[in-house]
Structures are given as C-alpha cells and as structure tokens.
Amino acid sequence: MSYPYQIKSLEEYKKAYQQSIEDPEKFWGDIASNFTWRRRWDKVLNWDFKEPKIEWFAGGKLNITENCLDRHLPSLAEKPAIIWEPNNPEERTRVVTYERLHKRVCQFAQVLKNNGVKKGDRVCIYMGMVPELAYAVLACARIGAIHSVIFGGFSAQSIADRLEDAKAEFIVTCDGAYRGGKDIPLKSVIDDALIGNKTVKRVIVYTRTRTPVSMIKGRDVWWEDEMRAVTESGEQAEGYGQIEVMDAEDPLFILYTSGSTGKPKGVVHTSGGYMVWTNYTFVNAFQYQPGQVHFCTADIGWITGHSYIIYGPLTAGATSIMFEGVPTWPDAGRFWDIIDKYKVDILYTAPTAIRSLMGFGLDPLKGKSLASLKVLGTVGEPINEEAWHWYDEHIGKKKCPVVDTWWQTETGGLMITNLAGVTPAVPSWATLPMPGVQALLVDEKGQEITEKDADGYYKGNLCIKAPWPGILRTTYGDHERFKTNYFSTYENMYFTGDGALRDDQGFFRITGRVDDVLNVSGHRIGTAEVENAINMHASVVESAVVGYPHDIKGQGIYAYVTVTGFRGDEQSTRQDIIQTVSRIIGPIAKPDKIQFVSGLPKTRSGKIMRRVLRKIAEGETSNLGDTSTLLDPSVVEEIKNGKL
Ligand code: WT7
C-alpha cells in the first residue's frame, strides 16, 4: 500500500493544513478517494453546529471491513494483520494473517446472522483481549450491526445500564479473561448484568479460561459450536459473511464514556468519516511505513483500541499487536520483551504506564534491545516532562520521535499531535493540530483569547471551530444531550472539556479537564458518577468527589463523605464504600481516599464548593480563595484539619 496523503515535511504539513481549512471538501474528498467505496459520495461535508448536524461523504456507500480486509488480500494475504501475545508468555503466540482474519470475520459474521443479528442491531461485546474480540468487532461492522464494546473493568451494574441504554439484543463475551495474575469471570459478570434485562436474546460465549460458567438454554450458546456449524454447513458456499453495503453515515459503533453528569453517554461514530480519520491520523502521526509492526497497548474497550489497534492499522494494511496481559506481569519487562520478540516499530502507550514502569528503575530493561523501535507515542492524559524524558531516553534511546497525541472518545482519532520526525516534538506539548482541526482557545464567554498571560502563553478552554471527519455524530438515543454537552457551552463550537495553553508558534499544551471529569490512569471517570455510587451505600448521606495529583495514576479519586454512622470502625466503613463503588461502576472507579466529614462546604444556594475541596485534596490548604458565600465556613476548617 502507499499513502499519497502521508505528510513528509514541515512545509508539507503547513500546506496540507492550509488546504484543509481553505477547501475542506476538496481536501478530504481527495483523501477519501484512496479507499474502497461501493458508491461515491454526493457531498463531502454538510454541517451545522447549531442544530447540530454533521455528515461526511453523504450518499457514499461502503463497508469499513472491505477497507480493513478484502482490499488487502491481493497484496497482503500472507502478512500478519494481528499478532496476539497471550497474558502468559509461555503460551503460544497467535499470528493472524490478513487472509485468516478475513476468513474468521466472514465466518463470525455468518454466526451473527444465524443468531438473528441484523443491520442496525446493537451487539454488546464484553471480552478479554483475544483475537476473537477483533473478529467480533469486525464481524458486526461487516453485517452492519452496531458494536458496543465494554471494557472488562466495568461492573455488572454498569453493563446493565449500557445494555439498557443501547437496547442491545445480543452479547458476545468470554467465559473468563486472564489479566496478569488474575482470572476475571466475564460470563458470570454478564449473567449478573442480565438479571432483570428484557432485551437481550442471545449471548455468544467464547472459551478462553474454561472457568465454570452457567449456560442458559435458549439464550446462551458457545462461540466454538456456532463457528463449527458455519464451517460444516454449506453456508460458506453461498456468500457467507457477505458484506452489508453501508451508508457513509450509518452508525458503526457506540462507545460509552463519562461526562459531567452521572450517566455515561453513548458516543456514536459512523463509517465513512471515522474510517478516513483513523487511517489518516495513523499514517501521519506515527509515520507508518509499509511492513512495520505497530503495538498499541490500550484495551479495545477504549477508543484508543478501536482506532489504533483495529481500524487505523488495519485500513492501512499494518501489523497490529494485540496484548492480552498487563505491563507488569510476570515482571516489569513485559512490554520490552514483546517489542524485542516481534521487532515492534511503533509503540503507543499511556503516561500512566510509563510512570508505573519508571518506578521499577532500569533493571527490567537489562538485556532488552529495543533496537527495532522507530516511533513512540503517548495518549490519554497530559504527560509530565520527567516521564517524557524517561520514555525518550530509556525506551527510544533518543533516536525515536515521541508523539504526544491529544484526542478524545468523541473525536474518533488523534486531533492535536506532532507528526513523528516531521513536525517538532516538545516535551509535554501536544503541539500542532492535525490538518482539518481548527482548534482555538476561548474565555468563559466564548471569546477567543488574544492576550498572553504572565508566562507568555495564551490560556483558555479548548474548542474546535469546524467538523473533522472523525467527530461523533450524536449520543445514542439522545440527540439533545449531544447538543447540550458539546455545542451549547459556546455558540458554534465543539467544546472539548479541556483547558490548554498555546504559544506564539501555535503549539498547544493540554493542561487537563476543566469540567467535572477525572482522568485516572488514562480512564475517564465523572465525579458525579462516583458520587452517585458512593451515595448508594446505606450509611452515606452525601458525598463530593474531586481529583488530586497522583504520582502514577495522574489523578486519584478523593471522596468527602458524610455518613449516618459507622459500622465497625471508620476503616471498615471505608472498605464497604469502596466495595459499593466497585459493584456499581467497577474497580476502575474505586476512591483512593475517603475522608469522613460532618458536612460539605455549601453556598447559601446549596451548591457544593468543589473548588475548595479540590484545593484541600491537593494539599493547598493555605490559599482557599473566597469562602464568604459559604453557609457554614466552619466546615472548611474541620475538613482542612482532618485532611488525610
Ligand atoms: C481526555 C479524553 C483519546 C484516547 C484516550 C482517552 C485527556 C487524552 C491527552 C494528551 C493531555 C490528554 C483529555 C481528554 N487526554 N490525550 N495527549 N494530553 N490530555 O480518551 O477517555 O475520551 O479521554 O483525555 O483530558 O479530554 P477519553
């Protein structure tokens, strides 16, 4: 494959950026022409942020899996599409060539059809990181079903809420999953999630751990049996796994993410624009060259896995590594072993992983070559300079450009990032927007920031002025929410929820969320969600949750809680609350610190003064700002003195 749209120099970047702004339709139309379409689009872009309504490649017909698989078969059939590295390094690796992947996806597409899945149906996927997860995702896309992958760290309750919101009728899961030293009983979590569920008709269970599972007649079937039925029947002959020709704007998937309200929202991405955007950003930011091996360490339960393990690399014909385990098991050298074993060219990981590995010192790097590495990437949260330099020096050996890629579930793909070796890298700066991304900083009123602050930077809230092909199209089942969430804070702009700095060269540095959303180990968690979960505990009266700086996680979760009393001592009540949160949301949302207080600082109108709580949690108790509007300022003194 060749990528005529791959940017090779700073000058080319500037030119491409300019063109993308001056004539977006020509720019993206030319790029989209490099893909396989069943029908060419009528119009590259229709948009109105007021309504809001966004359409890319309207009238165009395609199937994204034809672009991921079929179109590569003539030239790349024998090339590995996915290399699977099991949790246990002693277990056999699986190499899935493009030809094999195509075959498996077609077979599983037929399995889905045999089980009654039709175009537009929602299929929830709750699996560990096994190749079958990728087959399931792509098989849905092939028949036009909408996949909704749920990360393995979410609880039964969270899954139940998502199943209900998506009105999902089908689930694909595993009996269990291996992650480090743990076996996670996925099917059993699904069983709990299905208590009281009225919509789910079929659960397909892939055998991974052979942990005992309950199988309900008429509802639950084994993956292996279904696959065998397809291969043994004549269905192969008559166009099995046939492609559903999709509209460019048909939904491809729903992915739930947290916002500032208590309820996660289903971000909807569509086929045409998402395909172009993930491919374009993959090829440009990482400067992917044909034949290279790409290792994105994310879980497919997050957008990073969707876009940079599956869709971006596969549309580009790359080899994508899929790793089942965790970076620190059996030891902290695991990533480095994988890199040497498969001669990885591109490593894409998160600051939290880098910081955690830094904590093990340089010993785990002994005897590891890492010579194959060409490009390093980071994503998920702001990267601190120390971690950036460690990554650059000890992993990249100062010869690999580090790309700091800022983006979001909602943006589908990378938005602000340097392009490896092509545009300048600056530690802790995401630097320049991708072509097509009209980023700007605004003040509270939505006015563009034109004055520098005392440090010489423009500082404000990060917005985007016009659509790019990968932008979300709606929030599932609630278009009004889409509007209020992203297009109502500021008129005619997409608001990211992030704050940022910009320098004279136009480089951006993302400083973090300015809304009530936390970023814990690169996982996005709404404070309201955690509060709701804490408040479910029988002894809790109310709670307020804020983030605080955490050495490894980036942010930790700090909860201030009032209770009617303790069962046992404070510590056991703390454990009960943590257990409650784990049940309601999942282990990823467990508070790191719980401080019991006799009251929360509220204004006379009853609003919790989070600003004060945030400062106390950060340990900045000397300058709490104006607290004169508080109903009872004495609670602040108490909270300060009782700080954990
Ligand atoms: C939030 C989006 C995009 C995939 C992973 C997270 C933060 C993301 C960076 C970065 C600073 C970053 C932002 C953003 N974020 N990448 N390179 N530098 N902050 O996706 O769960 O949708 O979270 O992650 O705060 O809004 P997500």
Boltz pocket constraint, residues with backbone or C-beta under 6 A from the ligand:
constraints:
  - pocket:
      binder: B
      contacts: [[A, 257], [A, 303], [A, 304], [A, 378], [A, 379], [A, 380], [A, 381], [A, 382], [A, 383], [A, 404], [A, 405], [A, 406], [A, 407], [A, 408], [A, 409], [A, 410], [A, 416], [A, 430], [A, 496], [A, 497], [A, 498], [A, 510], [A, 511], [A, 512], [A, 513], [A, 519], [A, 522], [A, 523], [A, 524]]
      max_distance: 6.0
